[in-house]
């Protein structure tokens, strides 16, 4: 009589959606890929921040924060760190916010948002 080999569980089931590794849909300075977003980010920064926060079901005041960028990046499995998010948000908040909004628009167009 043969005995069956023990079953070894390598990964545990998760309670939420499985995060997948992806990248940003556009670069930080890819303004010409969506000029409307960049114009809005340049001339009406707080309006764009509120749009991003609304898209992510967050408070309007959080739209430009490091936490918002980190939340978005981790939600879609985009590589990076909180330190990277802090530096990008500190050095060029407009570029950071525009990149998030362009990414939201592209993921929405692909039914991935």
N, C-alpha and C positions, 0 to 999 in steps of 0.2 A: 504494500500500500504506500502510495507516494503522498507526501505532504505538500501542500501548496506553499509557494513562496510568499512571505509576508508582503502586504501592500504598504508601500512607503509613499506618504503624501509629501509632495515637494512644495506645493504652494497651497495656501489656505484660501478659501473663497472670501471675497471681499463683500462688504456691505453696500458699497456704492458703485457708481460706474467705474469701469476699468479705465485708468488713464493711459493714453497712448502717447508715444513720443512723436512729436511733430516739430515744426519750426515756424517762425513768424512767416506770414504770407508775403510780407513786404519788408524791406530794410528800414532802418531808422530814418534815413534821409531820402526815402523814395517818394518825395512829394509829387512828382509828375505822374505817378501811377494813379493818383486820385486827387486832382487839384482842388476839388470842392472841399474835401476834408481839410486839406492844408490851409486853404483860405479861411475856413471857419476856425481852425486852430490858431491862426495868426491874428485874426481880427476880432474874434469872439471866443476867446479861450474858455471862459466859464460856461458858455452855451455848449461847447463841445464836451466839456467835462461832465456836464449834466446829462448829455446824450449817452455818453459811455456808461455813466453810473446807472442810468435808467435801463440801458441794454442789459446790464448785469444784475438788475434788481437790487441795487445798492442805493445808499443815501447820496444825494446830489453833491454833498460836500466832500465825498470820498473820491470823486472822479479823477483827481490829479495826484492821488497819494501813491506812495511806494506800495502800500498794502493792496491797492487796486491792481497795480501792475503785477505784483506777485500772485495775487489771487487768479488773475486771468492766465498768467503763464503756467501756473501749476494745474489749473483746470484743464488746459489743453496739452499738457505734457511738453511744454516748450522748455528746452534746457536753459539753465541760468541759475542765478543765486539772488538772495535778498540784497547782497552787496552790489551786484550788477544792477539790480532794479533801483537801488538807492542812487547810485552814481548817474545812471541814465536820467532819472527823474530830477536829480539835482542840477545836472549840467545842461539839460535841454528838455524842460517839461513839455514844451510844445511838440517837439519831435516824438517824445515818448507817448503822449496822448494821441497824436495823429496816427502813430503806428498801431496802437491798440484799436482805434476806430476803423482803420483800413482793414485790420485783421478781422474784426467783427463783421464788417460788410462782406468780405470775401468768404468767410465761413458761412455766413447767412445765405449767400448766393449758392453755395455748394450744399446747403441743407445740413451743415455740420454745427450750427450754432444753436 
